[in-house]
Amino acid sequence: MSNPIKKLFSQTAIYGVSSILARFLNYLLTPLYTSKQVFSPDQYGIITEMYAYVAFLIVLLTYGMETAFFRLTTRKDASPNTYSTVVTSIVSTTAIFIALACFGAEPIAKWLRYPNNSEFVIWFAFIVGLDAISSIPLARLRKENKAVKFALANFLNVGTNIGLNLFFLAYCLPKYNAGETNFLIDTFYNPELGVSYVFISNLIASTVKFAVLSPLLLKGRFKFEKAVFKKALIYGLPLLFAGMAGMVNETIDRILLKRMLFPEMGELKTMTLIGIYGACYKISIIITLFIQAFRYAAEPFFFNQEKVANAKDVYVLVMNYFIIVCSFIFLLINLFIDQVKYFIPNPEYWEGLTIVPILLLANIFLGIYYNLAIWYKLTDKTMYGAIISVFGAMVTLILNIILIPKFNYVGSAWATLICYSSMCAISYYFGRKYFRINYNIKKIFSYLMLSIALTYLAKYLSGNINYFFLNFSFISLFIAIIVLSERQSFKSFLK
């Protein structure tokens, strides 16, 4: 049993080098964006809002085809044209989307309340379009366990984005403000563009990633097989609804904050609150990034493990280890929040730190849900995934509408936590009915409650005991309890 777990851990580590480290490097732009010299909270609010729409569009343009590709290629009757059919489908629909977005750029910009920035619509149409097309060759690399090539594509994308951001915002901007000038600044920098440089950098980076992956696209030769396409749609469309509902859960709060607070508070105050919320949301980065890397490795792993006799026992162990890592990260971030907050260098944003524990816990429940979701993917009951996600989306919408007017972004944070925890409960209930996996629920929640209890106990005692001694003592206590509790599984893992 230890070998498959070791394989998952090694794959998570490999993909972590590309996905965790790459995204982490991207997130390191947050201190740059939120510094006093670059963007004020209301300007950062524009970035936060625009990328909320991106999340929806990526799900829409891939419409479940990435997971459908994994599923169809693991079946005994897999067609050799599965990859080319999926690629042809995605390229065709993306081309239509980009054309429509460019044609309707002005009215869309007015609806977004950026009437003087219709270029935003065109730039983001190409960003999400190129990223949607790139997702399929990236999925192929994951399926074929070509982690090095996968990492290379991600690093080139992230490296280009970071490099351009640093050039425009860390090199050109301060020199221009100091009255300095040179050929590079005169040629490439326009101070009036402001946050536009964030979007321009993203567009160029997405283009670079697409160019690197284009040979894999051409390998598909755009062979289209109707029977494969039909199977992919049947499997993938419920995942589209689940994904769209999932994006409601993850990002609709930023959109609703603007729509609901704008009439009462005005543009400046509203965008400032969105900027504060978006910046503090980024502090839950480590759990989010770990979950992302885990998903990259776990999805193909779970499908391949299905054929093994003791597969369900492996799924139980995976869940236990997942919760241990997430609980440790939760404890670590919360105990050292006074240091972590400097990730956002501008104190104007720190008023939002109260939402960090709520969002960290919410993201843990999201990760648990991803683990639980294997039951409907392996039984081809993806419609249940859509139903659960739609339920979560309804909870998110209703709670945001109720809580935002009273508590603004704090209400959104609580809505996120309630949504994900309720989705976990429903998925667990149906999973036991259709694909019963005997997860150790008592152990899972005991680890979570231990990290939460230690966090708040540390805050209670912090005025009487040395801060660092207290925190390191609690971390050591957590590790000791885990080691004692899991000593048997750790021994089998190390064999």
Residue pairs with C-beta under 8 A, 6 or more apart in sequence:
1 310
1 313
1 314
1 317
1 492
2 492
2 493
2 494
2 495
4 301
4 305
4 308
4 314
5 314
5 317
5 318
5 321
5 493
6 493
7 301
8 297
8 298
8 301
8 318
9 321
11 145
11 147
11 297
11 301
12 293
12 294
12 296
12 297
12 298
14 147
14 151
14 297
15 142
15 147
15 150
15 151
15 293
15 296
15 297
16 290
16 293
17 147
17 151
18 147
18 150
18 151
18 154
18 155
19 154
19 289
19 292
19 293
19 296
20 289
20 290
20 292
20 293
22 151
22 154
22 155
22 157
22 158
23 158
23 289
23 292
24 285
24 289
25 158
25 159
25 162
26 158
26 161
26 162
27 282
27 285
27 289
28 162
29 161
29 162
29 165
30 279
30 282
30 343
30 344
31 343
31 344
31 345
32 38
32 165
32 166
32 169
32 170
33 39
33 44
33 47
33 169
33 198
33 279
34 41
34 44
34 275
34 279
34 344
34 345
34 346
34 349
35 345
35 346
36 345
36 346
36 348
37 173
37 174
37 177
38 169
38 173
39 47
39 194
39 195
39 275
40 272
40 275
40 348
41 271
41 272
41 273
41 275
41 276
41 279
41 346
41 348
41 349
42 267
42 268
42 271
42 272
42 275
43 194
43 195
43 271
43 275
44 275
44 278
44 279
45 258
45 270
45 271
45 272
45 273
45 274
45 275
45 278
46 114
46 195
46 271
47 195
47 198
47 275
47 278
48 254
48 274
48 275
48 277
48 278
48 279
49 254
49 255
49 258
49 271
49 274
50 120
50 124
50 199
51 251
52 251
52 252
52 254
52 255
53 112
53 124
53 251
53 255
54 124
54 127
54 128
55 247
55 250
55 251
56 244
56 247
56 251
57 97
57 124
57 128
57 132
58 128
58 131
58 132
58 135
59 240
59 243
59 244
59 246
59 247
60 240
60 244
61 90
61 93
61 94
61 97
61 128
61 129
61 132
62 90
62 132
62 135
62 136
62 243
63 93
63 236
63 237
63 239
63 240
64 232
64 235
64 236
64 237
64 238
64 239
64 240
64 242
64 243
64 382
65 86
65 89
65 90
65 136
65 232
65 236
66 135
66 136
66 139
67 235
67 236
67 239
67 299
67 377
68 86
68 231
68 232
68 233
68 235
68 236
68 239
69 82
69 83
69 86
69 136
69 139
69 140
69 143
69 232
70 139
70 143
70 299
70 300
70 303
71 235
71 303
71 377
71 380
72 78
72 79
72 82
72 228
72 231
72 232
72 235
73 82
73 83
73 143
74 303
74 304
79 85
79 225
79 227
79 228
81 223
81 224
81 225
81 228
82 225
82 228
82 232
83 136
83 140
83 219
83 220
84 220
84 221
84 222
84 223
84 224
84 225
85 223
85 224
85 225
85 228
85 229
85 232
86 136
86 228
86 232
87 133
87 136
87 137
87 217
87 220
87 222
88 220
88 222
88 223
88 224
89 224
89 229
89 232
90 132
90 133
90 135
90 136
91 133
91 217
91 222
94 129
94 132
94 133
95 129
97 125
97 129
98 125
98 126
98 129
101 108
101 121
101 122
101 124
101 125
102 121
102 122
102 125
104 121
105 118
105 119
105 121
105 122
106 115
106 118
108 118
108 121
109 115
109 116
109 117
109 118
109 120
109 121
112 120
112 121
113 258
113 262
113 267
114 120
117 196
119 196
120 196
120 199
123 199
123 200
123 202
123 203
124 199
126 203
126 206
126 207
127 199
127 202
127 203
127 206
130 206
130 207
130 209
130 210
131 206
131 209
133 210
133 217
134 153
134 206
134 209
134 210
134 213
136 217
137 213
137 216
137 217
138 150
138 153
138 213
140 216
141 147
141 149
141 150
141 153
141 216
142 150
142 296
142 299
142 300
143 300
152 212
153 209
153 212
153 213
154 209
156 208
156 209
156 212
157 205
157 206
157 208
157 209
158 205
160 201
160 204
160 205
160 208
160 209
161 201
161 202
161 204
161 205
164 197
164 200
164 201
164 204
164 205
165 197
165 198
165 201
167 184
167 188
168 188
168 189
168 197
168 200
168 201
169 197
169 198
171 184
172 184
172 185
172 188
172 189
173 189
173 191
175 181
175 182
175 185
176 185
176 189
176 191
193 200
235 380
235 382
236 382
238 382
238 383
238 385
238 386
239 382
239 385
239 386
241 386
241 389
241 390
242 382
242 385
242 386
242 388
242 389
242 390
243 389
244 389
244 393
245 386
245 389
245 390
245 392
245 393
246 389
246 392
246 393
248 392
248 393
248 396
248 397
249 389
249 392
249 393
249 396
249 416
249 419
249 420
249 423
250 366
250 416
252 393
252 396
252 397
252 400
253 277
253 396
253 400
253 404
253 409
253 412
253 415
253 416
254 274
254 277
254 278
256 397
256 400
256 401
256 404
256 412
257 270
257 273
257 274
257 277
257 404
257 408
257 409
257 412
258 270
258 271
258 274
260 400
260 401
260 404
260 405
261 269
261 270
261 273
261 404
261 408
262 270
265 273
273 408
273 409
274 409
275 349
276 348
276 349
276 351
276 352
276 409
277 352
277 355
277 409
277 412
279 344
279 349
279 352
280 344
280 349
280 352
280 353
280 355
280 356
280 359
281 355
281 359
282 343
282 344
283 333
283 337
283 340
283 341
283 343
283 344
283 353
283 356
283 359
284 333
284 356
284 359
284 360
284 362
284 363
286 329
286 333
287 326
287 329
287 330
287 333
287 360
287 363
287 364
287 367
288 363
290 325
290 326
290 329
290 367
291 326
291 363
291 366
291 367
291 370
294 322
294 367
294 370
295 370
298 318
298 370
298 371
302 315
302 374
302 377
302 378
303 377
303 378
305 311
305 314
305 315
306 378
308 314
312 436
312 437
312 438
315 371
315 374
315 437
315 439
316 437
316 438
316 439
316 440
317 489
318 371
319 368
319 371
319 439
319 440
319 444
320 440
320 443
320 444
320 486
320 489
322 367
322 368
322 371
323 364
323 368
323 443
323 444
323 447
323 448
324 447
324 482
324 486
326 364
326 367
327 364
327 447
327 448
327 450
327 451
327 478
328 451
328 478
328 479
328 482
329 360
330 357
330 360
330 361
330 364
330 448
330 451
330 452
330 455
331 451
331 454
331 455
331 474
331 475
331 478
332 475
333 340
333 356
333 360
334 356
334 357
334 360
334 455
334 458
335 454
335 455
335 458
335 471
335 474
335 475
336 471
337 353
337 356
338 467
341 350
341 353
344 350
352 409
354 410
355 409
355 410
355 413
357 455
358 410
358 413
358 414
358 416
358 417
359 413
359 416
359 417
361 417
361 448
361 452
362 413
362 416
362 417
362 419
362 420
362 421
363 420
364 448
365 417
365 420
365 421
365 423
365 424
366 420
368 424
368 444
369 420
369 423
369 424
369 427
372 424
372 427
372 428
372 431
373 385
373 427
374 435
375 381
375 427
375 430
375 431
375 434
375 435
375 437
376 382
376 383
376 384
376 385
376 427
376 430
376 431
376 434
376 435
377 385
378 435
379 434
379 435
381 434
384 430
384 434
388 423
388 426
388 427
388 430
389 423
391 422
391 423
391 426
392 419
392 420
392 422
392 423
393 419
395 415
395 418
395 419
395 422
396 415
396 416
396 419
399 411
399 414
399 415
399 418
399 419
400 411
400 412
400 415
402 411
403 410
403 411
403 412
403 414
403 415
404 411
404 412
407 414
428 439
428 441
431 437
443 485
447 482
450 478
450 481
451 478
454 474
454 477
454 478
457 474
458 470
458 471
458 474
461 470
462 470
483 490
